[in-house]
Amino acid sequence: MSRPREFDADLALHQCMEVFWAKGFHSTSYEDLTRATQVKKQSLYGVFKNKRELFLQSLALYRERNLSILEKRIAEETLPIRQLEAICEAALYPDEEARLRGCLIINASQEFGSEDADVNRQIGQMMERTEAMIEQAIRAGQAEGTITSRLGSRELAAYLGNAINGAKMMEKSGIPREEICGVMRTTIALIEETKRDPSDI
Protein backbone atom coordinates (compact mmCIF):
# COMPACT_ATOMS: atom_id res chain seq x y z
CA MET A 1 0.00 0.00 0.00
CA SER A 2 1.48 3.36 -1.04
CA ARG A 3 2.03 6.05 1.55
CA PRO A 4 0.20 9.40 1.19
CA ARG A 5 2.33 12.05 -0.55
CA GLU A 6 3.86 14.65 1.74
CA PHE A 7 2.91 18.28 1.01
CA ASP A 8 3.21 21.80 2.35
CA ALA A 9 0.22 21.98 4.72
CA ASP A 10 0.45 25.77 5.15
CA LEU A 11 0.41 26.34 1.40
CA ALA A 12 -2.46 23.89 0.96
CA LEU A 13 -4.48 25.65 3.65
CA HIS A 14 -3.91 29.00 1.95
CA GLN A 15 -5.05 27.52 -1.36
CA CYS A 16 -8.16 26.04 0.25
CA MET A 17 -8.94 29.40 1.85
CA GLU A 18 -8.87 30.99 -1.59
CA VAL A 19 -11.36 28.40 -2.89
CA PHE A 20 -13.74 28.84 0.05
CA TRP A 21 -13.42 32.61 -0.30
CA ALA A 22 -14.44 32.44 -3.94
CA LYS A 23 -17.17 29.77 -3.71
CA GLY A 24 -18.34 29.53 -0.10
CA PHE A 25 -18.43 26.37 1.99
CA HIS A 26 -21.42 24.54 0.60
CA SER A 27 -20.61 25.18 -3.06
CA THR A 28 -17.03 23.95 -2.66
CA SER A 29 -16.53 20.30 -3.59
CA TYR A 30 -13.77 17.89 -2.63
CA GLU A 31 -12.66 18.07 -6.26
CA ASP A 32 -12.33 21.87 -6.01
CA LEU A 33 -9.98 21.52 -3.05
CA THR A 34 -7.85 18.73 -4.47
CA ARG A 35 -7.61 20.54 -7.81
CA ALA A 36 -6.51 23.79 -6.14
CA THR A 37 -3.94 22.12 -3.90
CA GLN A 38 -2.81 19.34 -6.25
CA VAL A 39 -3.03 17.07 -3.21
CA LYS A 40 -5.05 13.87 -3.13
CA LYS A 41 -8.07 13.71 -0.87
CA GLN A 42 -6.51 11.00 1.31
CA SER A 43 -3.43 13.11 1.97
CA LEU A 44 -5.36 16.38 2.40
CA TYR A 45 -7.81 14.95 4.90
CA GLY A 46 -5.06 13.02 6.64
CA VAL A 47 -3.89 16.42 7.88
CA PHE A 48 -7.12 18.45 8.00
CA LYS A 49 -9.66 15.67 8.79
CA ASN A 50 -12.52 16.87 6.55
CA LYS A 51 -13.93 19.75 4.54
CA ARG A 52 -15.52 21.40 7.57
CA GLU A 53 -12.25 21.43 9.51
CA LEU A 54 -10.52 22.86 6.46
CA PHE A 55 -13.09 25.63 6.33
CA LEU A 56 -12.72 26.45 10.02
CA GLN A 57 -8.94 26.64 9.68
CA SER A 58 -9.36 28.75 6.54
CA LEU A 59 -11.47 31.22 8.53
CA ALA A 60 -8.79 31.34 11.22
CA LEU A 61 -6.08 31.94 8.59
CA TYR A 62 -8.13 34.72 6.98
CA ARG A 63 -8.76 36.30 10.38
CA GLU A 64 -5.11 36.31 11.42
CA ARG A 65 -3.97 37.64 8.06
CA ASN A 66 -6.42 40.54 8.17
CA LEU A 67 -5.77 41.36 11.81
CA SER A 68 -2.05 41.51 11.00
CA ILE A 69 -2.79 44.01 8.21
CA LEU A 70 -4.84 46.14 10.61
CA GLU A 71 -2.12 46.07 13.26
CA LYS A 72 0.44 47.22 10.70
CA ARG A 73 -1.79 50.04 9.46
CA ILE A 74 -2.47 51.22 13.01
CA ALA A 75 1.23 51.14 13.90
CA GLU A 76 1.97 53.48 10.98
CA GLU A 77 -0.16 56.22 12.56
CA THR A 78 0.45 58.14 15.79
CA LEU A 79 -2.79 60.10 16.13
CA PRO A 80 -5.78 58.06 17.41
CA ILE A 81 -8.20 59.61 14.90
CA ARG A 82 -5.80 58.72 12.06
CA GLN A 83 -5.60 55.17 13.40
CA LEU A 84 -9.38 54.89 13.16
CA GLU A 85 -9.32 56.30 9.63
CA ALA A 86 -6.61 53.77 8.70
CA ILE A 87 -8.78 50.92 9.99
CA CYS A 88 -11.68 52.16 7.87
CA GLU A 89 -9.46 52.50 4.80
CA ALA A 90 -8.04 48.98 5.26
CA ALA A 91 -11.55 47.54 5.45
CA LEU A 92 -12.45 48.64 1.91
CA TYR A 93 -11.65 46.30 -0.96
CA PRO A 94 -8.46 47.15 -2.89
CA ASP A 95 -9.70 46.15 -6.35
CA GLU A 96 -12.66 44.83 -8.33
CA GLU A 97 -11.75 41.17 -7.82
CA ALA A 98 -11.67 41.63 -4.05
CA ARG A 99 -14.98 43.50 -4.17
CA LEU A 100 -16.66 40.64 -6.00
CA ARG A 101 -15.37 38.07 -3.52
CA GLY A 102 -16.19 40.24 -0.52
CA CYS A 103 -15.06 39.49 3.03
CA LEU A 104 -14.74 35.79 3.89
CA ILE A 105 -15.90 36.42 7.45
CA ILE A 106 -19.05 38.26 6.34
CA ASN A 107 -19.64 35.71 3.58
CA ALA A 108 -19.50 32.91 6.16
CA SER A 109 -21.87 34.79 8.44
CA GLN A 110 -24.39 35.13 5.63
CA GLU A 111 -23.98 31.52 4.51
CA PHE A 112 -24.30 29.89 7.94
CA GLY A 113 -26.41 32.35 9.93
CA SER A 114 -26.56 31.02 13.49
CA GLU A 115 -26.66 27.33 12.61
CA ASP A 116 -23.00 26.45 13.26
CA ALA A 117 -21.50 27.34 16.64
CA ASP A 118 -17.90 26.72 15.53
CA VAL A 119 -18.21 28.97 12.49
CA ASN A 120 -19.84 31.67 14.58
CA ARG A 121 -17.04 31.38 17.13
CA GLN A 122 -14.51 32.14 14.40
CA ILE A 123 -16.59 35.09 13.20
CA GLY A 124 -17.00 36.36 16.75
CA GLN A 125 -13.26 36.26 17.38
CA MET A 126 -12.62 38.39 14.31
CA MET A 127 -15.18 40.98 15.39
CA GLU A 128 -14.03 41.02 19.01
CA ARG A 129 -10.36 41.49 18.18
CA THR A 130 -11.09 44.14 15.56
CA GLU A 131 -13.25 46.06 18.02
CA ALA A 132 -10.51 45.74 20.66
CA MET A 133 -8.08 47.50 18.29
CA ILE A 134 -10.67 50.17 17.58
CA GLU A 135 -11.42 50.62 21.28
CA GLN A 136 -7.74 51.06 22.12
CA ALA A 137 -7.48 53.92 19.62
CA ILE A 138 -10.73 55.44 20.91
CA ARG A 139 -9.55 55.35 24.52
CA ALA A 140 -6.33 57.10 23.51
CA GLY A 141 -8.32 59.74 21.63
CA GLN A 142 -10.67 60.25 24.57
CA ALA A 143 -7.68 60.69 26.88
CA GLU A 144 -6.25 63.45 24.68
CA GLY A 145 -9.64 65.03 24.05
CA THR A 146 -9.89 64.39 20.30
CA ILE A 147 -12.64 61.75 20.49
CA THR A 148 -15.95 62.29 22.21
CA SER A 149 -16.44 61.00 25.75
CA ARG A 150 -20.23 61.30 25.58
CA LEU A 151 -20.28 57.54 25.07
CA GLY A 152 -17.98 54.84 26.40
CA SER A 153 -15.11 53.48 24.36
CA ARG A 154 -16.76 50.06 24.03
CA GLU A 155 -19.99 51.50 22.67
CA LEU A 156 -18.13 53.68 20.19
CA ALA A 157 -15.96 50.73 19.10
CA ALA A 158 -19.05 48.59 18.46
CA TYR A 159 -20.62 51.47 16.54
CA LEU A 160 -17.60 51.91 14.29
CA GLY A 161 -17.18 48.15 13.87
CA ASN A 162 -20.76 47.81 12.68
CA ALA A 163 -20.28 50.75 10.31
CA ILE A 164 -17.21 49.07 8.80
CA ASN A 165 -19.06 45.78 8.26
CA GLY A 166 -21.94 47.69 6.70
CA ALA A 167 -19.52 49.50 4.37
CA LYS A 168 -18.10 46.16 3.22
CA MET A 169 -21.56 44.90 2.38
CA MET A 170 -22.44 48.15 0.61
CA GLU A 171 -19.34 47.92 -1.52
CA LYS A 172 -19.97 44.29 -2.46
CA SER A 173 -23.48 45.34 -3.50
CA GLY A 174 -21.97 47.69 -6.07
CA ILE A 175 -22.51 51.01 -4.33
CA PRO A 176 -19.89 53.50 -5.60
CA ARG A 177 -16.69 53.81 -3.57
CA GLU A 178 -17.15 57.58 -3.27
CA GLU A 179 -20.48 57.13 -1.50
CA ILE A 180 -19.08 54.53 0.86
CA CYS A 181 -16.07 56.72 1.70
CA GLY A 182 -18.52 59.51 2.48
CA VAL A 183 -20.35 57.24 4.92
CA MET A 184 -17.07 56.32 6.63
CA ARG A 185 -15.99 59.97 6.87
CA THR A 186 -19.34 60.82 8.46
CA THR A 187 -18.98 57.96 10.92
CA ILE A 188 -15.54 59.17 12.00
CA ALA A 189 -16.76 62.76 12.23
CA LEU A 190 -19.58 61.71 14.57
CA ILE A 191 -17.17 60.32 17.13
CA GLU A 192 -14.66 63.17 16.96
CA GLU A 193 -14.73 65.65 19.84
CA THR A 194 -16.02 68.98 18.63
CA LYS A 195 -14.49 72.05 20.25
CA ARG A 196 -17.12 74.60 21.18
CA ASP A 197 -16.42 78.18 20.24
CA PRO A 198 -16.32 80.36 23.44
CA SER A 199 -18.68 82.84 21.75
CA ASP A 200 -21.37 80.12 21.74
CA ILE A 201 -21.41 79.89 25.54
C-alpha positions as CSV (number, residue, x, y, z in Angstrom):
1,M,0.0,0.0,0.0
2,S,1.5,3.4,-1.0
3,R,2.0,6.1,1.6
4,P,0.2,9.4,1.2
5,R,2.3,12.0,-0.6
6,E,3.9,14.6,1.7
7,F,2.9,18.3,1.0
8,D,3.2,21.8,2.4
9,A,0.2,22.0,4.7
10,D,0.5,25.8,5.1
11,L,0.4,26.3,1.4
12,A,-2.5,23.9,1.0
13,L,-4.5,25.6,3.6
14,H,-3.9,29.0,2.0
15,Q,-5.0,27.5,-1.4
16,C,-8.2,26.0,0.3
17,M,-8.9,29.4,1.9
18,E,-8.9,31.0,-1.6
19,V,-11.4,28.4,-2.9
20,F,-13.7,28.8,0.0
21,W,-13.4,32.6,-0.3
22,A,-14.4,32.4,-3.9
23,K,-17.2,29.8,-3.7
24,G,-18.3,29.5,-0.1
25,F,-18.4,26.4,2.0
26,H,-21.4,24.5,0.6
27,S,-20.6,25.2,-3.1
28,T,-17.0,24.0,-2.7
29,S,-16.5,20.3,-3.6
30,Y,-13.8,17.9,-2.6
31,E,-12.7,18.1,-6.3
32,D,-12.3,21.9,-6.0
33,L,-10.0,21.5,-3.1
34,T,-7.9,18.7,-4.5
35,R,-7.6,20.5,-7.8
36,A,-6.5,23.8,-6.1
37,T,-3.9,22.1,-3.9
38,Q,-2.8,19.3,-6.3
39,V,-3.0,17.1,-3.2
40,K,-5.1,13.9,-3.1
41,K,-8.1,13.7,-0.9
42,Q,-6.5,11.0,1.3
43,S,-3.4,13.1,2.0
44,L,-5.4,16.4,2.4
45,Y,-7.8,15.0,4.9
46,G,-5.1,13.0,6.6
47,V,-3.9,16.4,7.9
48,F,-7.1,18.5,8.0
49,K,-9.7,15.7,8.8
50,N,-12.5,16.9,6.6
51,K,-13.9,19.8,4.5
52,R,-15.5,21.4,7.6
53,E,-12.2,21.4,9.5
54,L,-10.5,22.9,6.5
55,F,-13.1,25.6,6.3
56,L,-12.7,26.4,10.0
57,Q,-8.9,26.6,9.7
58,S,-9.4,28.7,6.5
59,L,-11.5,31.2,8.5
60,A,-8.8,31.3,11.2
61,L,-6.1,31.9,8.6
62,Y,-8.1,34.7,7.0
63,R,-8.8,36.3,10.4
64,E,-5.1,36.3,11.4
65,R,-4.0,37.6,8.1
66,N,-6.4,40.5,8.2
67,L,-5.8,41.4,11.8
68,S,-2.1,41.5,11.0
69,I,-2.8,44.0,8.2
70,L,-4.8,46.1,10.6
71,E,-2.1,46.1,13.3
72,K,0.4,47.2,10.7
73,R,-1.8,50.0,9.5
74,I,-2.5,51.2,13.0
75,A,1.2,51.1,13.9
76,E,2.0,53.5,11.0
77,E,-0.2,56.2,12.6
78,T,0.4,58.1,15.8
79,L,-2.8,60.1,16.1
80,P,-5.8,58.1,17.4
81,I,-8.2,59.6,14.9
82,R,-5.8,58.7,12.1
83,Q,-5.6,55.2,13.4
84,L,-9.4,54.9,13.2
85,E,-9.3,56.3,9.6
86,A,-6.6,53.8,8.7
87,I,-8.8,50.9,10.0
88,C,-11.7,52.2,7.9
89,E,-9.5,52.5,4.8
90,A,-8.0,49.0,5.3
91,A,-11.5,47.5,5.4
92,L,-12.4,48.6,1.9
93,Y,-11.7,46.3,-1.0
94,P,-8.5,47.2,-2.9
95,D,-9.7,46.1,-6.4
96,E,-12.7,44.8,-8.3
97,E,-11.8,41.2,-7.8
98,A,-11.7,41.6,-4.0
99,R,-15.0,43.5,-4.2
100,L,-16.7,40.6,-6.0
101,R,-15.4,38.1,-3.5
102,G,-16.2,40.2,-0.5
103,C,-15.1,39.5,3.0
104,L,-14.7,35.8,3.9
105,I,-15.9,36.4,7.4
106,I,-19.0,38.3,6.3
107,N,-19.6,35.7,3.6
108,A,-19.5,32.9,6.2
109,S,-21.9,34.8,8.4
110,Q,-24.4,35.1,5.6
111,E,-24.0,31.5,4.5
112,F,-24.3,29.9,7.9
113,G,-26.4,32.4,9.9
114,S,-26.6,31.0,13.5
115,E,-26.7,27.3,12.6
116,D,-23.0,26.4,13.3
117,A,-21.5,27.3,16.6
118,D,-17.9,26.7,15.5
119,V,-18.2,29.0,12.5
120,N,-19.8,31.7,14.6
121,R,-17.0,31.4,17.1
122,Q,-14.5,32.1,14.4
123,I,-16.6,35.1,13.2
124,G,-17.0,36.4,16.7
125,Q,-13.3,36.3,17.4
126,M,-12.6,38.4,14.3
127,M,-15.2,41.0,15.4
128,E,-14.0,41.0,19.0
129,R,-10.4,41.5,18.2
130,T,-11.1,44.1,15.6
131,E,-13.2,46.1,18.0
132,A,-10.5,45.7,20.7
133,M,-8.1,47.5,18.3
134,I,-10.7,50.2,17.6
135,E,-11.4,50.6,21.3
136,Q,-7.7,51.1,22.1
137,A,-7.5,53.9,19.6
138,I,-10.7,55.4,20.9
139,R,-9.5,55.4,24.5
140,A,-6.3,57.1,23.5
141,G,-8.3,59.7,21.6
142,Q,-10.7,60.2,24.6
143,A,-7.7,60.7,26.9
144,E,-6.3,63.4,24.7
145,G,-9.6,65.0,24.0
146,T,-9.9,64.4,20.3
147,I,-12.6,61.8,20.5
148,T,-16.0,62.3,22.2
149,S,-16.4,61.0,25.7
150,R,-20.2,61.3,25.6
151,L,-20.3,57.5,25.1
152,G,-18.0,54.8,26.4
153,S,-15.1,53.5,24.4
154,R,-16.8,50.1,24.0
155,E,-20.0,51.5,22.7
156,L,-18.1,53.7,20.2
157,A,-16.0,50.7,19.1
158,A,-19.0,48.6,18.5
159,Y,-20.6,51.5,16.5
160,L,-17.6,51.9,14.3
161,G,-17.2,48.1,13.9
162,N,-20.8,47.8,12.7
163,A,-20.3,50.8,10.3
164,I,-17.2,49.1,8.8
165,N,-19.1,45.8,8.3
166,G,-21.9,47.7,6.7
167,A,-19.5,49.5,4.4
168,K,-18.1,46.2,3.2
169,M,-21.6,44.9,2.4
170,M,-22.4,48.1,0.6
171,E,-19.3,47.9,-1.5
172,K,-20.0,44.3,-2.5
173,S,-23.5,45.3,-3.5
174,G,-22.0,47.7,-6.1
175,I,-22.5,51.0,-4.3
176,P,-19.9,53.5,-5.6
177,R,-16.7,53.8,-3.6
178,E,-17.1,57.6,-3.3
179,E,-20.5,57.1,-1.5
180,I,-19.1,54.5,0.9
181,C,-16.1,56.7,1.7
182,G,-18.5,59.5,2.5
183,V,-20.3,57.2,4.9
184,M,-17.1,56.3,6.6
185,R,-16.0,60.0,6.9
186,T,-19.3,60.8,8.5
187,T,-19.0,58.0,10.9
188,I,-15.5,59.2,12.0
189,A,-16.8,62.8,12.2
190,L,-19.6,61.7,14.6
191,I,-17.2,60.3,17.1
192,E,-14.7,63.2,17.0
193,E,-14.7,65.6,19.8
194,T,-16.0,69.0,18.6
195,K,-14.5,72.0,20.2
196,R,-17.1,74.6,21.2
197,D,-16.4,78.2,20.2
198,P,-16.3,80.4,23.4
199,S,-18.7,82.8,21.8
200,D,-21.4,80.1,21.7
201,I,-21.4,79.9,25.5
